[in-house]
Structure formats: C-alpha cells, structure tokens
Amino acid sequence: TPLTDLAGFKVYYGSSSRTYDDSTAMLPAGQLQIELALPAGEYYFAVTAIDDEGNESAYSNEVIKQI
C-alpha cells in the first residue's frame, strides 16, 4: 500500500554503537541529503521516520562512517 502519512525523518548519530548523542531536527520527507559538520572520528548513524501525527518509528539499521 502507498505510504501517505510520512512527514519526515530524523538522523541520529554518535560515537558509539546504538548510543546516539545527537540528532537532526525533523527533515522533510522529500529531503534526500543532509550535511553535518563533524570533527574527525568514527560515527554511528541511524534514521527514524515520523508520520503526520508525530509518531516516530524505531531506529533503522545502523551504519558506521569514518570522518
């Protein structure tokens, strides 16, 4: 079925697995890119989806990135 109530996403990140110290503000559903100014290091990222009523999904699978 089509997804009709997606309002946006939040990106969570931190320096250890599944411990996200920071997050972005909600990003509009159509926004496909975000730029973060982070110091060098290893970061763990996950995303959640938010519907029109403000309900937030569970975390996505985690990805790791060396900056």
Jmol script that loads the backbone (N, CA, C; Angstrom):
load data "model"
ATOM      1  N   THR A   1       0.837  -1.184   0.000  1.00  0.00           N
ATOM      2  CA  THR A   1       0.000   0.000   0.000  1.00  0.00           C
ATOM      3  C   THR A   1       0.880   1.245   0.000  1.00  0.00           C
ATOM      4  N   PRO A   2       0.421   2.295  -0.621  1.00  0.00           N
ATOM      5  CA  PRO A   2       1.204   3.529  -0.666  1.00  0.00           C
ATOM      6  C   PRO A   2       1.351   4.147   0.726  1.00  0.00           C
ATOM      7  N   LEU A   3       2.472   4.752   0.952  1.00  0.00           N
ATOM      8  CA  LEU A   3       2.725   5.462   2.199  1.00  0.00           C
ATOM      9  C   LEU A   3       2.186   6.877   2.047  1.00  0.00           C
ATOM     10  N   THR A   4       1.176   7.233   2.828  1.00  0.00           N
ATOM     11  CA  THR A   4       0.513   8.521   2.623  1.00  0.00           C
ATOM     12  C   THR A   4       0.685   9.501   3.775  1.00  0.00           C
ATOM     13  N   ASP A   5       1.207   9.055   4.917  1.00  0.00           N
ATOM     14  CA  ASP A   5       1.282   9.959   6.071  1.00  0.00           C
ATOM     15  C   ASP A   5       2.704  10.216   6.560  1.00  0.00           C
ATOM     16  N   LEU A   6       3.708  10.027   5.698  1.00  0.00           N
ATOM     17  CA  LEU A   6       5.084  10.285   6.080  1.00  0.00           C
ATOM     18  C   LEU A   6       5.339  11.790   6.114  1.00  0.00           C
ATOM     19  N   ALA A   7       5.727  12.302   7.276  1.00  0.00           N
ATOM     20  CA  ALA A   7       6.014  13.730   7.418  1.00  0.00           C
ATOM     21  C   ALA A   7       7.493  14.025   7.231  1.00  0.00           C
ATOM     22  N   GLY A   8       8.352  13.109   7.683  1.00  0.00           N
ATOM     23  CA  GLY A   8       9.779  13.374   7.566  1.00  0.00           C
ATOM     24  C   GLY A   8      10.619  12.324   8.264  1.00  0.00           C
ATOM     25  N   PHE A   9      11.886  12.681   8.458  1.00  0.00           N
ATOM     26  CA  PHE A   9      12.881  11.781   9.037  1.00  0.00           C
ATOM     27  C   PHE A   9      13.711  12.529  10.069  1.00  0.00           C
ATOM     28  N   LYS A  10      14.319  11.778  10.975  1.00  0.00           N
ATOM     29  CA  LYS A  10      15.348  12.305  11.871  1.00  0.00           C
ATOM     30  C   LYS A  10      16.570  11.434  11.715  1.00  0.00           C
ATOM     31  N   VAL A  11      17.734  12.049  11.716  1.00  0.00           N
ATOM     32  CA  VAL A  11      19.001  11.327  11.652  1.00  0.00           C
ATOM     33  C   VAL A  11      19.639  11.406  13.033  1.00  0.00           C
ATOM     34  N   TYR A  12      19.957  10.258  13.594  1.00  0.00           N
ATOM     35  CA  TYR A  12      20.611  10.163  14.895  1.00  0.00           C
ATOM     36  C   TYR A  12      22.053   9.735  14.685  1.00  0.00           C
ATOM     37  N   TYR A  13      22.965  10.268  15.511  1.00  0.00           N
ATOM     38  CA  TYR A  13      24.370   9.887  15.360  1.00  0.00           C
ATOM     39  C   TYR A  13      25.107  10.039  16.683  1.00  0.00           C
ATOM     40  N   GLY A  14      26.187   9.274  16.798  1.00  0.00           N
ATOM     41  CA  GLY A  14      27.012   9.307  18.000  1.00  0.00           C
ATOM     42  C   GLY A  14      28.307   8.579  17.762  1.00  0.00           C
ATOM     43  N   SER A  15      29.151   8.547  18.769  1.00  0.00           N
ATOM     44  CA  SER A  15      30.480   7.965  18.629  1.00  0.00           C
ATOM     45  C   SER A  15      30.573   6.521  19.112  1.00  0.00           C
ATOM     46  N   SER A  16      29.449   5.929  19.511  1.00  0.00           N
ATOM     47  CA  SER A  16      29.453   4.502  19.848  1.00  0.00           C
ATOM     48  C   SER A  16      28.141   3.869  19.382  1.00  0.00           C
ATOM     49  N   SER A  17      28.205   2.593  19.126  1.00  0.00           N
ATOM     50  CA  SER A  17      27.080   1.871  18.550  1.00  0.00           C
ATOM     51  C   SER A  17      25.833   1.947  19.430  1.00  0.00           C
ATOM     52  N   ARG A  18      24.711   2.318  18.792  1.00  0.00           N
ATOM     53  CA  ARG A  18      23.389   2.401  19.428  1.00  0.00           C
ATOM     54  C   ARG A  18      23.343   3.352  20.616  1.00  0.00           C
ATOM     55  N   THR A  19      24.307   4.265  20.684  1.00  0.00           N
ATOM     56  CA  THR A  19      24.295   5.333  21.681  1.00  0.00           C
ATOM     57  C   THR A  19      24.398   6.637  20.925  1.00  0.00           C
ATOM     58  N   TYR A  20      23.255   7.205  20.576  1.00  0.00           N
ATOM     59  CA  TYR A  20      23.221   8.389  19.732  1.00  0.00           C
ATOM     60  C   TYR A  20      23.100   9.629  20.609  1.00  0.00           C
ATOM     61  N   ASP A  21      24.170  10.409  20.645  1.00  0.00           N
ATOM     62  CA  ASP A  21      24.216  11.603  21.472  1.00  0.00           C
ATOM     63  C   ASP A  21      23.547  12.797  20.820  1.00  0.00           C
ATOM     64  N   ASP A  22      23.406  12.762  19.507  1.00  0.00           N
ATOM     65  CA  ASP A  22      22.867  13.908  18.777  1.00  0.00           C
ATOM     66  C   ASP A  22      21.860  13.461  17.730  1.00  0.00           C
ATOM     67  N   SER A  23      21.045  14.421  17.283  1.00  0.00           N
ATOM     68  CA  SER A  23      20.116  14.153  16.195  1.00  0.00           C
ATOM     69  C   SER A  23      19.847  15.443  15.448  1.00  0.00           C
ATOM     70  N   THR A  24      19.361  15.309  14.248  1.00  0.00           N
ATOM     71  CA  THR A  24      18.952  16.473  13.474  1.00  0.00           C
ATOM     72  C   THR A  24      17.523  16.829  13.848  1.00  0.00           C
ATOM     73  N   ALA A  25      17.114  18.023  13.463  1.00  0.00           N
ATOM     74  CA  ALA A  25      15.700  18.361  13.526  1.00  0.00           C
ATOM     75  C   ALA A  25      14.995  17.495  12.486  1.00  0.00           C
ATOM     76  N   MET A  26      13.684  17.429  12.543  1.00  0.00           N
ATOM     77  CA  MET A  26      12.974  16.626  11.555  1.00  0.00           C
ATOM     78  C   MET A  26      13.225  17.189  10.154  1.00  0.00           C
ATOM     79  N   LEU A  27      13.590  16.318   9.246  1.00  0.00           N
ATOM     80  CA  LEU A  27      13.829  16.681   7.855  1.00  0.00           C
ATOM     81  C   LEU A  27      12.582  16.367   7.052  1.00  0.00           C
ATOM     82  N   PRO A  28      12.182  17.225   6.129  1.00  0.00           N
ATOM     83  CA  PRO A  28      11.000  16.945   5.312  1.00  0.00           C
ATOM     84  C   PRO A  28      11.147  15.632   4.551  1.00  0.00           C
ATOM     85  N   ALA A  29      10.035  14.976   4.303  1.00  0.00           N
ATOM     86  CA  ALA A  29      10.046  13.665   3.648  1.00  0.00           C
ATOM     87  C   ALA A  29      10.771  13.683   2.310  1.00  0.00           C
ATOM     88  N   GLY A  30      10.726  14.765   1.566  1.00  0.00           N
ATOM     89  CA  GLY A  30      11.366  14.822   0.252  1.00  0.00           C
ATOM     90  C   GLY A  30      12.835  15.166   0.280  1.00  0.00           C
ATOM     91  N   GLN A  31      13.386  15.494   1.449  1.00  0.00           N
ATOM     92  CA  GLN A  31      14.802  15.861   1.526  1.00  0.00           C
ATOM     93  C   GLN A  31      15.655  14.604   1.512  1.00  0.00           C
ATOM     94  N   LEU A  32      16.553  14.507   0.542  1.00  0.00           N
ATOM     95  CA  LEU A  32      17.330  13.289   0.365  1.00  0.00           C
ATOM     96  C   LEU A  32      18.779  13.438   0.787  1.00  0.00           C
ATOM     97  N   GLN A  33      19.164  14.611   1.249  1.00  0.00           N
ATOM     98  CA  GLN A  33      20.562  14.836   1.591  1.00  0.00           C
ATOM     99  C   GLN A  33      20.649  15.776   2.784  1.00  0.00           C
ATOM    100  N   ILE A  34      21.641  15.546   3.639  1.00  0.00           N
ATOM    101  CA  ILE A  34      21.903  16.434   4.767  1.00  0.00           C
ATOM    102  C   ILE A  34      23.413  16.538   4.923  1.00  0.00           C
ATOM    103  N   GLU A  35      23.879  17.707   5.334  1.00  0.00           N
ATOM    104  CA  GLU A  35      25.303  17.912   5.550  1.00  0.00           C
ATOM    105  C   GLU A  35      25.519  18.227   7.029  1.00  0.00           C
ATOM    106  N   LEU A  36      26.420  17.477   7.652  1.00  0.00           N
ATOM    107  CA  LEU A  36      26.758  17.691   9.055  1.00  0.00           C
ATOM    108  C   LEU A  36      28.233  18.045   9.151  1.00  0.00           C
ATOM    109  N   ALA A  37      28.577  19.033   9.943  1.00  0.00           N
ATOM    110  CA  ALA A  37      29.977  19.398  10.178  1.00  0.00           C
ATOM    111  C   ALA A  37      30.431  18.694  11.453  1.00  0.00           C
ATOM    112  N   LEU A  38      31.120  17.582  11.278  1.00  0.00           N
ATOM    113  CA  LEU A  38      31.555  16.771  12.417  1.00  0.00           C
ATOM    114  C   LEU A  38      33.078  16.712  12.466  1.00  0.00           C
ATOM    115  N   PRO A  39      33.653  16.718  13.665  1.00  0.00           N
ATOM    116  CA  PRO A  39      35.099  16.540  13.771  1.00  0.00           C
ATOM    117  C   PRO A  39      35.493  15.123  13.347  1.00  0.00           C
ATOM    118  N   ALA A  40      36.764  14.938  13.068  1.00  0.00           N
ATOM    119  CA  ALA A  40      37.259  13.622  12.653  1.00  0.00           C
ATOM    120  C   ALA A  40      36.929  12.574  13.712  1.00  0.00           C
ATOM    121  N   GLY A  41      36.635  11.384  13.261  1.00  0.00           N
ATOM    122  CA  GLY A  41      36.336  10.282  14.163  1.00  0.00           C
ATOM    123  C   GLY A  41      35.418   9.280  13.508  1.00  0.00           C
ATOM    124  N   GLU A  42      35.042   8.263  14.255  1.00  0.00           N
ATOM    125  CA  GLU A  42      34.127   7.235  13.771  1.00  0.00           C
ATOM    126  C   GLU A  42      32.736   7.545  14.315  1.00  0.00           C
ATOM    127  N   TYR A  43      31.748   7.529  13.444  1.00  0.00           N
ATOM    128  CA  TYR A  43      30.382   7.860  13.827  1.00  0.00           C
ATOM    129  C   TYR A  43      29.416   6.752  13.427  1.00  0.00           C
ATOM    130  N   TYR A  44      28.392   6.593  14.239  1.00  0.00           N
ATOM    131  CA  TYR A  44      27.332   5.614  14.021  1.00  0.00           C
ATOM    132  C   TYR A  44      26.052   6.394  13.741  1.00  0.00           C
ATOM    133  N   PHE A  45      25.335   5.991  12.703  1.00  0.00           N
ATOM    134  CA  PHE A  45      24.144   6.715  12.270  1.00  0.00           C
ATOM    135  C   PHE A  45      22.946   5.775  12.174  1.00  0.00           C
ATOM    136  N   ALA A  46      21.781   6.305  12.499  1.00  0.00           N
ATOM    137  CA  ALA A  46      20.516   5.606  12.287  1.00  0.00           C
ATOM    138  C   ALA A  46      19.465   6.663  11.951  1.00  0.00           C
ATOM    139  N   VAL A  47      18.395   6.223  11.319  1.00  0.00           N
ATOM    140  CA  VAL A  47      17.327   7.117  10.885  1.00  0.00           C
ATOM    141  C   VAL A  47      16.002   6.612  11.424  1.00  0.00           C
ATOM    142  N   THR A  48      15.112   7.545  11.749  1.00  0.00           N
ATOM    143  CA  THR A  48      13.734   7.193  12.080  1.00  0.00           C
ATOM    144  C   THR A  48      12.801   7.925  11.122  1.00  0.00           C
ATOM    145  N   ALA A  49      11.624   7.379  10.938  1.00  0.00           N
ATOM    146  CA  ALA A  49      10.576   8.021  10.141  1.00  0.00           C
ATOM    147  C   ALA A  49       9.537   8.597  11.099  1.00  0.00           C
ATOM    148  N   ILE A  50       8.945   9.725  10.706  1.00  0.00           N
ATOM    149  CA  ILE A  50       7.942  10.394  11.532  1.00  0.00           C
ATOM    150  C   ILE A  50       6.694  10.621  10.686  1.00  0.00           C
ATOM    151  N   ASP A  51       5.538  10.244  11.242  1.00  0.00           N
ATOM    152  CA  ASP A  51       4.301  10.415  10.474  1.00  0.00           C
ATOM    153  C   ASP A  51       3.656  11.767  10.776  1.00  0.00           C
ATOM    154  N   ASP A  52       2.549  12.031  10.117  1.00  0.00           N
ATOM    155  CA  ASP A  52       1.855  13.315  10.247  1.00  0.00           C
ATOM    156  C   ASP A  52       1.400  13.623  11.675  1.00  0.00           C
ATOM    157  N   GLU A  53       1.206  12.591  12.485  1.00  0.00           N
ATOM    158  CA  GLU A  53       0.769  12.790  13.867  1.00  0.00           C
ATOM    159  C   GLU A  53       1.928  12.917  14.836  1.00  0.00           C
ATOM    160  N   GLY A  54       3.171  12.833  14.331  1.00  0.00           N
ATOM    161  CA  GLY A  54       4.350  12.962  15.186  1.00  0.00           C
ATOM    162  C   GLY A  54       4.862  11.653  15.752  1.00  0.00           C
ATOM    163  N   ASN A  55       4.259  10.531  15.348  1.00  0.00           N
ATOM    164  CA  ASN A  55       4.740   9.228  15.810  1.00  0.00           C
ATOM    165  C   ASN A  55       6.068   8.925  15.124  1.00  0.00           C
ATOM    166  N   GLU A  56       7.018   8.419  15.902  1.00  0.00           N
ATOM    167  CA  GLU A  56       8.359   8.140  15.381  1.00  0.00           C
ATOM    168  C   GLU A  56       8.603   6.630  15.362  1.00  0.00           C
ATOM    169  N   SER A  57       9.178   6.157  14.272  1.00  0.00           N
ATOM    170  CA  SER A  57       9.451   4.731  14.129  1.00  0.00           C
ATOM    171  C   SER A  57      10.649   4.321  14.986  1.00  0.00           C
ATOM    172  N   ALA A  58      10.904   3.043  15.008  1.00  0.00           N
ATOM    173  CA  ALA A  58      12.131   2.527  15.614  1.00  0.00           C
ATOM    174  C   ALA A  58      13.313   2.937  14.743  1.00  0.00           C
ATOM    175  N   TYR A  59      14.520   2.819  15.283  1.00  0.00           N
ATOM    176  CA  TYR A  59      15.723   3.133  14.512  1.00  0.00           C
ATOM    177  C   TYR A  59      15.869   2.189  13.320  1.00  0.00           C
ATOM    178  N   SER A  60      16.416   2.729  12.254  1.00  0.00           N
ATOM    179  CA  SER A  60      16.792   1.914  11.102  1.00  0.00           C
ATOM    180  C   SER A  60      18.005   1.061  11.452  1.00  0.00           C
ATOM    181  N   ASN A  61      18.441   0.252  10.520  1.00  0.00           N
ATOM    182  CA  ASN A  61      19.735  -0.404  10.691  1.00  0.00           C
ATOM    183  C   ASN A  61      20.807   0.668  10.821  1.00  0.00           C
ATOM    184  N   GLU A  62      21.828   0.375  11.571  1.00  0.00           N
ATOM    185  CA  GLU A  62      22.893   1.332  11.835  1.00  0.00           C
ATOM    186  C   GLU A  62      23.974   1.266  10.755  1.00  0.00           C
ATOM    187  N   VAL A  63      24.531   2.424  10.440  1.00  0.00           N
ATOM    188  CA  VAL A  63      25.693   2.473   9.540  1.00  0.00           C
ATOM    189  C   VAL A  63      26.823   3.182  10.275  1.00  0.00           C
ATOM    190  N   ILE A  64      28.061   2.852   9.901  1.00  0.00           N
ATOM    191  CA  ILE A  64      29.243   3.417  10.522  1.00  0.00           C
ATOM    192  C   ILE A  64      30.017   4.164   9.457  1.00  0.00           C
ATOM    193  N   LYS A  65      30.514   5.349   9.818  1.00  0.00           N
ATOM    194  CA  LYS A  65      31.280   6.161   8.874  1.00  0.00           C
ATOM    195  C   LYS A  65      32.489   6.766   9.576  1.00  0.00           C
ATOM    196  N   GLN A  66      33.666   6.630   8.974  1.00  0.00           N
ATOM    197  CA  GLN A  66      34.871   7.277   9.464  1.00  0.00           C
ATOM    198  C   GLN A  66      34.977   8.644   8.808  1.00  0.00           C
ATOM    199  N   ILE A  67      35.059   9.691   9.592  1.00  0.00           N
ATOM    200  CA  ILE A  67      35.164  11.060   9.083  1.00  0.00           C
ATOM    201  C   ILE A  67      36.610  11.489   9.138  1.00  0.00           C
TER     202      ILE A  67
END
end "model"
wireframe off; spacefill off
backbone 0.3
color backbone group
